[in-house]
Amino acid sequence: MELSVINIKGEDTGKKVNVSEEIFGIEPNTHAIYLDVKLYLANQRQGTHKSKERAEVNHSTRKIKRQKGTGGARAGSIKSPVFVGGGRIFGPRPRDYGFKVNKKVKVLARKSAFSAKAKSDAISVLEAFTFDAPKTKSYLNVLNSLALVNTKTLLILPAIDSNVYLSSRNIPKAKVTTVDAVNTYDLMYADRLLISESALSILETQLNK
């Protein structure tokens, strides 16, 4: 598969790059994508929720009324869940929401995500660039030139570039990541992928191991 390389002004540089069919040309496996996205979202959860159960509520253990003769149901403790202030039945406890997804499935999920974007013609290959200083305006100018200001974009760089990253951080729909940190959730969330030309070879090496 061949893709054109454009510069940050949105102009075609005349260069073409061949991208791997194994990454950008496979039939997307939607179930692998689902599992990897679900794992990513599960790992974002803190899992620190907790409510007090009957044994943990700080109340008296005295029997609150006699067993018989009241005309009502038996009640042995004010800690009972049927009373206001009592413990909660089967309340939430701290837990880890993570689960296991095989490495091969994760790789397949990322390949499927790239292929889905390629199928939708939602990938642009950018000529390598950087900024002299971190300025939000600089990154906005790039998005303006590419007509992507109001589009959810994901820029994939070969390595972290502090000036580019910091310039994008205040723009709500723009995200910058590296080849090492890219994940299926970010790929699927973005409406447009901007891949640095120099990141393609690293990407292919990592996903074709």
JOHU-V172676 format. One record per residue. N is the residue number from 1. SS is DSSP state (A for helix, B for strand, O for the rest). NEAR is the number of other C-alpha atoms within 10 Angstrom. D_LAST is the distance of its C-alpha to the last C-alpha in Angstrom with 2 decimals. Layout:
n=(N	N)
ss=(SS	SS)
near=(NEAR	NEAR)
d_last=(D_LAST	D_LAST)
This chain:
n=(1	2	3	4	5	6	7	8	9	10	11	12	13	14	15	16	17	18	19	20	21	22	23	24	25	26	27	28	29	30	31	32	33	34	35	36	37	38	39	40	41	42	43	44	45	46	47	48	49	50	51	52	53	54	55	56	57	58	59	60	61	62	63	64	65	66	67	68	69	70	71	72	73	74	75	76	77	78	79	80	81	82	83	84	85	86	87	88	89	90	91	92	93	94	95	96	97	98	99	100	101	102	103	104	105	106	107	108	109	110	111	112	113	114	115	116	117	118	119	120	121	122	123	124	125	126	127	128	129	130	131	132	133	134	135	136	137	138	139	140	141	142	143	144	145	146	147	148	149	150	151	152	153	154	155	156	157	158	159	160	161	162	163	164	165	166	167	168	169	170	171	172	173	174	175	176	177	178	179	180	181	182	183	184	185	186	187	188	189	190	191	192	193	194	195	196	197	198	199	200	201	202	203	204	205	206	207	208	209)
ss=(O	B	B	B	B	B	O	O	O	O	O	B	B	B	B	B	B	B	O	O	A	A	A	A	O	O	O	O	O	A	A	A	A	A	A	A	A	A	A	A	A	A	A	A	O	O	O	O	O	O	O	O	O	O	O	O	O	O	O	O	O	O	O	O	O	O	O	O	O	O	O	O	O	O	O	O	O	O	O	O	O	O	O	O	O	O	O	O	O	O	O	O	O	O	O	O	O	O	O	O	O	O	A	A	A	A	A	A	A	A	A	A	A	A	A	A	A	A	A	O	O	O	B	B	B	B	O	O	O	O	O	O	O	O	O	A	A	A	A	A	A	A	A	A	A	O	O	O	O	O	O	O	B	B	B	B	B	O	O	O	O	A	A	A	A	A	A	A	O	O	O	O	O	B	B	B	B	B	O	O	O	O	O	A	A	A	A	A	A	O	O	B	B	B	B	B	A	A	A	A	A	A	A	A	A	A	A	O	O)
near=(12	10	14	16	21	21	18	18	14	16	12	14	12	8	10	15	13	11	16	16	13	17	23	22	18	18	14	21	17	13	13	22	23	14	18	23	21	16	19	17	12	15	14	10	12	11	15	10	10	11	15	17	18	20	12	12	16	13	14	10	10	10	12	12	13	10	13	10	9	9	7	8	9	14	16	14	18	22	23	18	14	13	12	9	15	20	22	19	13	10	12	14	13	11	12	12	13	15	11	8	13	10	9	10	16	20	21	24	25	25	26	27	27	24	23	23	20	20	15	11	11	16	21	21	22	26	18	16	12	14	14	8	12	18	17	17	12	18	25	17	14	16	19	15	15	16	12	16	18	12	14	16	24	24	24	27	28	19	14	15	16	13	17	22	23	16	19	22	16	13	16	12	16	22	18	21	19	20	20	14	12	17	19	25	19	19	22	19	13	19	17	22	25	18	24	23	22	16	18	20	14	16	21	18	9	12	15	12	6)
d_last=(19.62	21.68	22.64	25.55	25.42	28.28	29.80	31.02	34.37	32.87	33.65	31.61	30.67	30.55	26.98	24.36	20.57	18.35	15.63	12.87	14.54	11.48	11.76	15.46	16.98	16.32	19.17	18.86	18.85	21.65	21.68	18.12	19.21	22.43	20.99	18.73	21.70	24.07	22.14	22.09	25.82	26.64	25.23	27.52	30.54	32.53	34.10	37.22	39.73	42.68	46.15	48.94	49.81	53.26	53.01	51.93	54.55	57.30	60.46	63.44	63.21	66.88	67.73	68.57	71.34	73.26	71.83	74.55	77.15	75.27	74.67	70.97	67.87	67.44	65.58	64.76	62.74	62.25	58.55	58.24	55.78	58.68	60.32	59.45	57.69	56.64	53.20	50.53	49.55	45.86	45.01	41.51	40.14	37.38	34.03	30.29	29.05	25.37	23.80	20.62	17.82	14.93	11.49	10.34	13.48	12.88	9.67	11.86	14.70	13.34	12.37	15.85	17.51	16.44	17.53	20.73	21.58	21.02	23.21	25.82	25.73	25.12	22.73	24.12	22.48	24.53	25.43	24.77	27.74	29.20	32.58	35.24	35.92	34.82	36.98	36.55	38.59	36.09	33.28	35.85	36.81	33.28	33.22	36.74	35.81	33.01	35.40	33.12	35.42	35.97	32.47	29.73	27.12	23.77	22.97	19.40	19.60	17.20	19.16	22.25	25.41	28.37	30.82	28.83	27.87	31.48	32.90	31.12	31.82	35.29	34.42	34.20	31.88	29.56	26.49	24.31	20.92	17.97	14.29	13.76	16.55	16.23	16.76	17.66	21.35	21.74	20.07	22.47	25.40	25.44	27.40	25.91	22.59	23.09	19.97	20.61	19.96	18.34	15.90	14.38	12.40	11.01	10.31	8.47	6.30	5.75	5.69	3.81	0.00)
